[in-house]
Amino acid sequence: MSALEFLELLAGSLAKGAVLLVAATIGVRLLRRRSAAGRYAVWVAAFAGLVLLPPLTLSLPSLEPGVLGPDGTSSPHGDILPVGRAEVGGAPIATGRPDMVGRSAGAGMPEHAEEMRGSATMAHDGVSGRDERSTWRPAVRAWAPWLLAVWLSGVSLVLLRLARDVRRISAVTRRAAPLCRGSLQELCVQVAAELGVHQPVRLALTRELAVPVSWGVRRPVVLLPVSARSWSAERKRVVLGHELAHVRRGDYAGHLLIELACALHWPNPYAWRAAHRARLEQEQACDDRVLGLGTGPVEYAQHLLDIARTFAAPTIAGRGALAMAATATLPERMRAILDVGMDHRPAGQRTLLAVGAAAVLVGVPTAAVHPWSDATREKELVDALLRSPQAAIRRDAAWGLGARGAQRSNTALRAALDDGDAATRGVAAWALGKLGDRAAVAPLISALRDADPQVREMAVLALGALRDPRAVGALAPLARDPEHGVRSVTTVALKQIGGEQAAEALATLVRSDADPHTRVMAASALAHVESGSRVAVLLAALADPESDVRATAAHSLEALESRASVPGMLAALDREEHPEVREALARALAASRDPRATAGLVRVLTDEEPRLRETAAEMLGTLGDERAVEPLIAAT
């Protein structure tokens, strides 16, 4: 993903995140007379959506209106399989520009290829005026790395602040005095049982904190100030009830989720405001649990007020822990505690299921919407491809649809494979491969019989990009195609698809193709296609009249590291006269790790070429055969 694409994903996530937060605000307002636990569940669902927006946006199909094909129906779309660069025969073949494939493969350029070379720029200018996106995309592209750096810096600062506070509270916990027995510990066990807390909770006293806090997910900890020893029994029960309510509800995990969402959406001020509201609802939900234990509202409010006064003393809890009586949330909490009309019951299963269903109904469609969609522009290109009387415009439209990744244009592009203009047919084939349209396999196979060799090349490369085994049976006969450019790119496609049938077709090209470059490419591809007969084919290629073919066959055998090929390579080494081929054979023998290779490498150690003697010495060292010690000493 390029910096510009990532920036568009980020901008879309920030915009859609704001939508989710607005929806959550509306939901919370609708539940304002219901329990705080239900409202907090709404906020947690919203912040979970903020974190999941980028992966959901990438994985879900877009909800923009579909672009219609020639049959009037929306076209299906598959995964994008980008057509990039292929390494074949040790040389890169550019498969990203359809007009350059023939040249890269060694084929002559058709007459219309020169016209295709200019289509990259024309496709973005449009058929009825310049694309508006082309006016701002270059500027945004130039600034994209800097904008991403600013966003990443903000994310890092927020997360580093959180990590610092967690590290601090962890250090305070290590220095705290654990309570394993006594009245406080017994009361903690009793309150935990009343709240349904079944996991072990560590209780400790510290002089470094002025207020009670809790933290931890897997191993929760409740830290009390040393003054807790002198508290009344009622205050001890209230404080332990509040902190253990955090443990029972899993609030610390929710706290970390909210912090992560705020880090990712830090440019949005509403995210920080919503986080404050979520923390308030979280504390009120715990207050409700304490009231449910039998504590009177007035008494509980007085306890909160007395504990909050200690916040005047220094504290280092920060965002690393959940503090019981934060002054920022205290006024609203006091009003909620004393409001007899409020619902102080915990959120029931029905409420949680309703919140979850609402989150899915709102979040999934929001994530699927692409705010920077090219649907309108793509519709114009599809119309031009299907209806323009000018071949150049149809060709440019096909190029533009492929370059944009216009998934809904697949049906129109398949129809363009029958276009009267050969260049348009070729670019359409290239675009279908780039879009990963598996439904295009059959039409592309039909395009292999096109009279124009450039179209056949494009169809071959598209089928290779699709990696569909059904195409191998149609690609294999191309070993007899009159155009060696078509045969060359066929080796690329067979390598991408793989399988025994593809290996047989490559073997045919290695053995019988009239073009040396095609034989080189086929021999290189065989090293990457599983087959039981490929070693024998490559050994036979060591007798090819062209030294490049023989060297490539040796390189492929080196990659296979086959011991069965050692006798054949030794025989080829004895008769080989070309220095580069002899060096490739020496390296292939060493790669086999076969003791039989030592004798051949010792013979190369006395070769007339200094470079070959050097290579033989290096390879003998890798074999570690003691029989090479004396010849190596002699070579010094």
N, C-alpha and C positions, 0 to 999 in steps of 0.2 A: 504494500500500500504506500503510495507516494505521500509526501508531506501535505500536498493540497487535498488529496482524498481524505487523509486523516483529519485535516482541519475542517473539512465539510462534515465529517462524521461527528467531530467534537461540537461544532456549531449547532448541528441538528440535535445532538443530545442535550445541549444546554437549553435550546428552545423547547424541546419536548419535556425536559425536566421541569421547566417553569409551568407547563401545562399540567403535569402530574401534581405539582404542589398546589396549584389553584384548585384542581379537582379535590385534593385532600382537604384543603381549607373549607371547601363547600361541604364535604362530608362531615367534617368535625363540627361545623356550625349546625348541621342538621341533627347532630347527636349531642348538642350542648346540654340538654337536660338528662342525658343518659350517663352511664358510668364513665369515669376517666379512663378505665382500662380499655373500653371500646374505642374511645377517641385516640388513645395511644396506639392501638392496633392499626388504625387508619394511617397514622403518621409513619409507623414502621413499614407498612406496605408501600407507602409513597417513597420513602428513602431507599427501600430495597429496589423499587423500580428505577430510581435514579442511578443506582449502581449497575443494574442489568440493562440499561438502555443501549449502550454500545454493542454488546454481543447480540442482543435481540434484534437491533437494527440490521446487523450484518447477516443474521441467520433467517429472519422472517421475510417472506415475499412482500414486495412493495404493494401498497394499497392505491397507488395512483391509477387513474382510468387507463385501461389497457389500450394499446395501439392495435388497431384492427388490421388483419391481413387481407388478402384479396378475396377470401371467402367470407369476410364479414364477421369472423370470430376472433376472439383474443387468442393469441398464440401462447403455447406453453413455454416455459423457460427452464433451463437447466443450470448447472453450476458453471461458473466462468472458468474455462481452461485457457489461460492466456497463451498465445502463440509467441514464443520467445526466440531464443537462439539455441541451435542444436550443435553439439560437437560431434562431428562425423569425420572419421578418418584423420583425426588430429587437427582438422581445420574447422573453424566456426562457419555455420551457414545461417545467414540472416533470414529468419522466417517471419519476421514482423512486418516487412514491407512486401506485399505480394508482387510488386513489379520487379523486385530484385532477386526473386527465387531462382529464376532461370540462370541469371548471371552467376549467382553463388554456386549453383550446381554444375556449372560448366556449360550450360546450354546457351544457344543463341537467343537473342531477345526478339520476340515477335514485333511486328510493326506497331501494334497498339500499345506496347509496353512503355514507349516514350510518353504517350498521353497519360498513362496511369501514374507516372512519376509525379505529376503535378496535382493529383487528386487529394493529397493530404491536406493542403492548404485550402483548396476549394470547398472541401466537405464541411469546413467549419464556417465558411462565409454564408452558406445557405443558398436557397434557390429563389427566395423572394426578399432578400435583404440580409444584412450581416447579422449573425447570431449575437444577441445581446450578451450572452455569457462570454463570448470571445473578447468583449471590451473590458470586462473586469477580471477575468480569469488570469491573464498574464500578470497584472499588478498583485493580485492575491497570491499567485504562485511565488512571486519574488519575496513576498513578506511571510509566506507560510512557515518557513523554518523559524523565523524570529517570533512569530505569534505562538507557535507550539512551544518554543523555549520559555516564553513568559508563562504560559499555562502550566508547563511542567514545573517551573520554579515555584509557582503558587501551590501546586499539589505537594511538592517536596517540603515546603515550609510548614504546611498544615500537618502533614504526617510526621515530620520531625518533631514538631511541638508535642504531638500526641505521644510519640515514642519517648521523648524526654520525660513527660509527666508519668508515664507508665514505669519507666526505669526508676524514677524517684520514689514512687509509692512502693515499688518492689523492694527498694533499699530500706525504706521505713519498715516494711513488713519483716525483713530479715533481722532488723535490730529490735523489733518489738518483743515484749515478753508474752509468750503464749500462755493461755489459761487452759490447763488440762483438768483442773478440779476446782471445787469451790462453788459458792452460791451462784456466781455469774454463769459459770459453765453449766450448772444444773438448770438454771433458768433458760439458757440458750437452747438446751436439748428439749425442754418442755415446750417452748414457743415454736421451735422448728417442727415438732410433732403436730402442734395445733394448725400450723400453716401447710402441712404436707410436704415439708422439705426433707427429702430422703437421702440426699448426698451429704457427705461429711463437710462441715464448715469449720474453718479454723478461726478461733476467737483469740484476740491478743490485745494487750494494753501498750500504749506508746505515749511518750512525753512530747513527741514531735507534731502531733495533731491536736487541734482544739475541739474538733467536732467528730462525731462518729462517721465512718465511711465504710463502704463495702466495695470490693472489686474482685475480678477473676471470673473465668468462665468454667474451666474444668475443675479447678480447685479453689472455690470461693473463699474469701477472707473477710472477716468483719473486724475492723480496728476501732477500738474505743480509747478515748483519752484517759489518762490515769485518774482523773477526777471522777470517773465512773464508779470507782469503789465507794465513794461517799454519796452516790445518788440514792434516792428513795427506791424502794422496790417497784413502785408504780412506774417511775421514770425508766428504770432498767428494762422493765417489760415493754414499755412503749418504744424505746430505742431499738431493742433487739427485734421487736415485731416489725418495725419499719425496715431495718437492714435485711432481715431474713425474708421479707416480702420481695425485696430486690432479687435475692437469690432464687426464690421460688418462681418468679416470673421470668428469669433469664434476662434481666434488664441490662446487665453489663454487656452482653452480646449485642443487644439493641443499641446501646451507647456507642460501641465500636462501629456498628453499621452506619449510624448517623454521622459519626466523625469521618468515615471513609467517603460517604456521599457528599459531605460538605467539602472535603478535599478535592474531589473530582469536579464539583460544581462551584468552586470558590468564587468565580466571577459573578455569580448570581446572588445578589444580596438577599433575595427572598429565601434562598436555601438556609442562610444563617438565621433568619427570623423564624422560619419553620422549625429549625433545630431547637431554638429556644422554647417554642411552643410544645414541641414533642417532649422535651425534658420536663417541662411543667406538668404535662399530662402524666408522665411517668411517675413523678413524685406524688401527684394527687392519687394515682392508682394505689401506691403503697400506703398513703395516708388512709385510703378507704379500707385496706386490709387491716390496718391497726384498729380502726373503728369497729371493724367486724369482729375483733377479738374481745370486745366489750368495753373499751375505753370510751369515756364520754367525750363529746366534741369539745366542750369548753376546757376540760382538763388537758386533752391532747393539744389544743391550740396553745395553752399556757406552757406546756412542756416545750413545744417547738419554739416559742418566743424566747424562753429562757436559754435554750441551747443556741439559738441564733445570735444572742448577744456575745457569745464567745468568738464569733467571726471577727471581732475587732482584733483578736490576737492573730499573729502570723500563721498561715497554713500553707502547705506545699502540695496539697492533694491535686489541685489543678484539674485537668481533664483525665487524669489517670485513674480516678475513682469516683464513686457516686457519694457525694456528701449529703447528709440528712437535712441540714437546715441552711441551705444557701439563701442568702438575703435577697438575691435577684428574683426568686420565685416565691418568697414567703408571703407577701401581701395577698396574692391571688389564692394561694393554698389556704390561708387562714379564712378567706371568705368562703371558699368551697367547703371547708370543714364545718363551718358554722351554719351553712345553708341547709336547712332541714328539708328543702324541696328537691335537693340533688339525689340522684341514684348513686349510692355508695357501694353497690354490690359488685363483685368481680364480673368481668365479661364472660358470658356463657358461651358454650360451644356454638350455639346458633348464631350469636353475634359475630364470632370469629369466622365462621364459614361464610357469612354474608359479606364481611369485610374482604375476605380472600377472593370471593367470586367477583365483587365489585372491582377489586384491584386488577384481576385478569381482564375483565370486560373493558376497563379503561386503559390499562397499561399496554396490553398487546397491540390493539389498533394504533395507539399513539406511537409505539416503537416502530410499527410497520410503515408509518407515514414517512416519506422522504421529502423534507421541505425544500430541498434544492433539486427537485426532480426535473428531468429534461423531457417530461412526457409530451408537452406541446411541441417542442422542437423536434422530437423523434417522430411525432405524427406527421409533421411537414416533410421530413426526410422519407418516410414511408410513402406518402402521397407522391413525392417526386420520383421515387424508385418505381412505382407502379404505373404512373400516368404521364410522366414527362416524355415528350416526343424526341428530346435531345439525348443521345447516348451518353455524352459527357456528363450531363446532370444526373442521369440514372447511376452512372458509375460512381460519381462523387457522393451521391446519397447512400449507396451501399457501403462505401468506405466510411462515411460518417457514422452510420449505424453500428458498424463493427468497432470503430474506435471509441465510441461512446459507451459500449457495453449495453446496447439497447436490447434487453432481453425480450421485449414484447414484439420485436420486429422479425422474429424467426420465420414466421409464416410468409411474410413478404419476401424475405431473402431466399427462402426455398423456391418461391415462384420465380425469382430473378435468375435462377439457374437455367431457365428456358429463354432468357432474354435474347433478342436478336443480335445484340452487341457482345462480342467475345470478351472484351475487357470487363464489361459489367458482370458477365457470368463468372469470370475469374475472381473479381473482388467479392462477389456475393459468396462464393465458396470459401474464400479466406475468412469472411466475416462470420459465417456459420461455425467454422472451427474455433474462432476466437470466442464466440458466445457459448460454446459447449453444448450445442443443440443436438442431443442424441436422436431426436426425431428426424434429423437431416441425414442420417447415415444412408438410407436407401436412395434419396435424391443425389447425394454426393457419389454414391457408387455408380449411378447412371451417368453422372458427369465424367466419369473415367473414360467413357467412350466418346467424349466430345472431340470434334475434328480439330480444335485448336489445342496445341500442346501446352500453352500457358494455362488454359482452363484445366487441363488434366493435372498439371503441377499443383495448382491451387486446391483441387479436389483431393489429391493425394495428401497434401500437408494438412488439410482440414480433417481428413479421416484419421491421420496420425494424432492430431491434437485431441480428437474425441476418444482415442484409445478403446475403440469398440472392436472386440474380436470378430464380429460379423464381417468386418471390412477386409480381413486377411485373404479370404477366398477370392475377392475381387482384385486385390492388389497383386497377388502372386502372378497372374498373367501379364502384368505390366513389365515383367522381366524381358518380354519380347517387344516392348514398345519401340517404335522406330526412333523416337527422340531420346537421346541419352540423358537429357536434363530430367525427363520424366522418370527414367529408371533410377537416376541418382537420388531424387527426392523420395522415391519409393523406399529406399533403404532407411531413410529417416523415419518414415511412417511405420515400417515394419519393426524397427527398433523400439519405437514408442509403444506399440501394441504388444509385442512379445508373443511367446508361445511357440510350440513345436512347429505349427504350420508356418509361422512367420520365419522361423529358423530355416525351414526347407526352402522357402522362397529366397532368402538371403544366400543360402548355399548355391542355389542355381545362378544367382548373379555373380558370386565369387568364381564359380567354375567356368561360366560361359559368356559373360558380358563382353562385348567388343571394346568397350570404353575402359581404359585403365583406371580412371578416376572413380568410376562407378564400382569397379572391383575393390578399390581401396576402401570406399565407404561401406560396402557390404561386409568386407572382412573386419573392419572396425566395429560395425554394429553387431556382428556375431558374438563378440565378447560379452555383450550385455543381454543376450537372448538365450534363455535356458533351452538346451537341446542335447540329446545324447550323442549326436553325430557331429557336433560343431568342431571337436578336436580333429577329427579325421579330415574335415573340409579344410581347416586351417593348415594342417600339415601338407595337404595336397597343394595349397596355395603357395607353399614355400618353393615350389618348382615353377611358379608363374614367370613368364618372360620379362615382366616389368619389375624392377627392383623396388619401386614404391609399394607394390602389392605384396612382395615378399616381406619387406620390412614391417608393413602393417600387420600381416599375418603373425609375424614373430611377436609384435607388441601385444596382440590379442592373446596369444598363447602365454605370454608373461602374465597378463591379467588373470588368466584362468588358473595358473599355478598347477598345471596338470602333470603328474609324474608319468602318465601313460604316453605323453608326447615326447619324452626325453629321447628314446631311440631315433625317432623321426627327425628331431631337431639336431641330433649329433650327425646323422647322415647328411642333412642339409648343410650343416656347418662345414663338413669336409669338402663339399663341392662348391660352396658359395665363394664368390670372388669379390662381391661388392662390399666395401668396408662398413657402410651403414647397416647393411643387412646382417653382417657378421657380428657387429656390436649388439644389435637387437636380439640375435640368437643367444649371445653370451648372457645377456641380462635375463632372457626367458629361461635359460638353463638354470641359472642361479635361483630364480624365483620358484622353481619346482622343488627345491630342497632335496633333490634326489642324489645319492652318492655317485650314481653313474654319470652325472654331469661333470664331475671333477676332471675326468680324462679329457673331455672336450675343452674345458677352460684352460687346462694346462697346455694344450696345443696352441690355443690363442695367445698364451703367455709369450710365445716366441714369434708372434706375427710381425710382419715388416712394419705395420702401422703403429707408431708409438701410442696413439690414442686407444687402440684395441688392446695393446699390452697392459696399459693402465686399467682399462675396464676389466680385463681378465683378472688382474691382481685384486682389484676391489671385490669382484664377485667371489673369488676363491676365499677371501676373508670372510664373506657372509656365510659361506657354506660350512666353514669350520671343520673341514676334512683334513686329517693329519697327513694324508698322502700328498697334500699340496705344499707341505712345509719345505721340502728340499727344492722343488722347482721355484718356489718363491725366494728362497735364499739365493739360488742361482741367479734369479732375475735382479738381485740387488747389485 
